Structure formats: C-alpha cells, structure tokens
Amino acid sequence: MRRRSIGLVTAGVVLAAATVFALRLAGTVVPWWVALPAGAAFGVLAAVAASLPHSDAVDLEPASGGPTTASAALGDFGALHFAVQGAARDPDRFEQRVRPRLSALAIELLWQRRGLDWRRDADQLPARAALGPQTWALLTAPEHTLRLSPRSLDALLDELEAL
C-alpha cells in the first residue's frame, strides 16, 4: 500500500515534468515551480483515491437473502417510544428519523420471528397477514402520506410489539 502511494506521487511528479518538457517543445513555457507541485498534488490525490475502500454492487446485496439491517435491534422499542412521541407533531421529523427506524424494526421482526421478507413476491401475502394495517401502511405508503397522531403511532408500536 505504501509503495503504491509513493509510486503514484512519483508518477505525478514525472508526469508534470514530462508535461513541462512537452509544452516547451511546443513553444509554451510553463514554470517548473508551478508544474512540479501540481504533479505532486495530482499524485497525492491519486494515492488517496487508490487507498479508499471500494465495494462492488454485488457486495451490497445481502448474503443470506433476508433483511440484514444492523440498526434494527430488538432493544429499540424503548428509544422508539420516546422518538415516536416527539415525532407525532412533526411530519418531517417522522419521515426523516423515525419512519426509517420503525420500518427497519418491522422488517427485522418479520424476518426473525416469521422468516418472511415482505419485499419478495412469495412472502407478500403471508407478510401482509402477519402485519397489522398500521405496520403495512408504514412499509408501503409513500412519504408524507401517513396520517400522524399520537393514537395512530401508539397503535403502530402496539402492532410492532405484537409481531
């Protein structure tokens, strides 16, 4: 890794020197004190880009075929009760912060307790039967279309706990 980084920086400086030389042959004068730091900076950027972690689209697919959300722990119910009470009057906060957590929790509970992935065609009907109407609406309704009230959110949490 270190050799590759040093090689990329060196290659940037050599490229800058070659560019200065080629431009001088073409009749354009570029000062060395501008080209060499620019080449070194290009090499540093290339080294940083080469050292960044990358992932292919295949790596993003879940290995087991089921939900693998790390943020949907079953211990989230206590924190969610508090967050839901605060989001009852703020639809934007609900959509941005609370709904993703509730959705992840519902998906994880459905997977852990019933072995169902609601996104698969074969599991849609059993998932809909297992989920209550509030939870199904949470997973399928477009953004900002759910009716928010403290009572409906409490019913949603009750459905999740019963799942």
C-alpha positions in Angstrom: 0.0 0.0 0.0 2.8 2.4 0.9 4.8 1.5 -2.1 1.8 2.1 -4.4 1.2 5.5 -2.8 4.9 6.6 -3.2 4.8 5.3 -6.8 1.6 7.3 -7.5 3.1 10.5 -6.1 6.3 9.9 -8.1 4.3 9.2 -11.2 2.5 12.5 -10.8 5.8 14.4 -10.5 7.2 12.6 -13.5 4.0 13.4 -15.5 4.3 17.0 -14.6 8.0 17.1 -15.7 7.1 15.4 -19.0 4.3 17.9 -19.5 6.6 20.8 -18.9 9.1 19.4 -21.3 6.5 18.7 -24.0 5.0 22.1 -23.7 8.4 23.7 -24.0 8.9 21.7 -27.3 5.6 23.0 -28.4 6.6 26.6 -27.7 4.7 27.2 -24.5 6.6 28.0 -21.3 5.3 26.6 -18.0 7.4 27.3 -15.0 8.8 24.3 -13.1 7.8 25.8 -9.8 4.1 25.5 -10.9 4.1 22.2 -12.7 6.0 20.1 -10.1 3.8 20.9 -7.1 0.7 20.4 -9.3 2.0 17.0 -10.4 2.8 16.1 -6.8 -0.7 17.1 -5.8 -2.2 15.0 -8.6 -0.1 12.1 -7.3 -1.3 12.6 -3.8 -4.9 12.7 -4.9 -4.4 9.5 -6.9 -2.8 7.8 -3.9 -5.7 8.8 -1.6 -8.2 7.6 -4.2 -6.4 4.3 -4.6 -6.3 3.8 -0.8 -10.1 4.4 -0.3 -12.2 1.3 0.3 -14.5 0.4 -2.5 -17.3 -2.0 -3.0 -19.0 -3.5 -6.0 -22.7 -3.6 -6.4 -22.6 -7.3 -5.8 -21.1 -6.7 -2.4 -24.1 -4.6 -1.4 -26.6 -7.5 -1.8 -27.4 -9.3 1.4 -25.7 -12.7 1.5 -28.5 -14.7 3.2 -31.3 -13.3 1.0 -33.0 -11.8 4.1 -33.0 -8.5 5.8 -29.7 -7.6 7.4 -30.2 -4.2 9.0 -27.7 -3.5 11.7 -29.7 -0.6 13.1 -32.9 -2.7 13.7 -32.1 -4.2 17.1 -35.0 -5.5 19.1 -33.9 -3.3 22.0 -35.0 -0.3 20.0 -38.6 -0.3 21.4 -37.7 1.9 24.4 -36.0 4.5 22.4 -38.7 4.4 19.7 -41.5 5.1 22.2 -39.7 8.3 23.1 -38.9 9.2 19.5 -42.5 8.5 18.3 -44.0 10.8 21.0 -41.7 13.6 19.8 -42.5 13.0 16.1 -46.3 12.9 16.5 -46.5 16.6 15.8 -43.6 16.9 13.3 -44.2 15.0 10.0 -40.8 15.9 8.6 -39.0 14.5 11.6 -41.1 11.4 11.5 -40.3 10.8 7.8 -36.6 11.6 8.2 -35.7 10.0 11.5 -38.5 7.8 13.0 -40.1 6.1 10.0 -36.8 4.5 8.7 -36.1 3.2 12.2 -39.7 1.8 12.6 -39.5 0.3 9.1 -36.2 -1.4 9.8 -37.5 -2.7 13.1 -40.7 -4.1 11.4 -38.7 -5.8 8.6 -36.3 -7.3 11.1 -39.1 -8.6 13.4 -40.9 -10.0 10.5 -37.7 -11.8 9.3 -36.6 -13.0 12.8 -40.0 -14.1 14.1 -41.7 -15.3 10.9 -38.9 -15.9 8.4 -40.7 -13.6 5.9 -39.2 -10.9 3.7 -42.1 -8.6 2.7 -40.2 -7.5 -0.5 -40.3 -11.0 -2.0 -43.3 -11.8 -4.1 -43.7 -15.2 -2.5 -43.8 -13.7 1.0 -46.0 -10.7 0.4 -49.4 -12.3 1.2 -48.1 -14.1 4.4 -46.4 -10.9 5.5 -49.5 -8.8 4.9 -51.4 -11.3 7.0 -48.8 -11.2 9.8 -48.6 -7.4 9.9 -51.3 -5.1 11.1 -52.8 -2.4 8.9 -50.6 0.4 10.5 -47.4 -1.6 10.0 -48.3 -2.5 6.4 -49.0 1.2 5.7 -45.7 2.1 7.3 -43.8 -0.1 4.9 -45.8 0.5 1.7 -47.2 4.1 1.9 -45.3 6.9 0.0 -43.6 9.6 2.0 -45.7 12.1 3.8 -49.0 10.2 3.2 -49.3 8.5 6.6 -51.7 10.2 9.0 -49.9 11.0 12.1 -51.5 11.3 15.5 -50.3 10.1 18.9 -53.0 7.5 18.9 -52.1 6.1 15.4 -48.4 6.0 16.3 -49.2 4.2 19.6 -51.3 1.6 17.6 -48.3 1.2 15.3 -46.0 0.5 18.2 -48.5 -2.0 19.7 -48.6 -3.8 16.3 -44.8 -4.0 16.2 -44.6 -5.3 19.7 -47.3 -8.0 18.9 -45.4 -9.1 15.8 
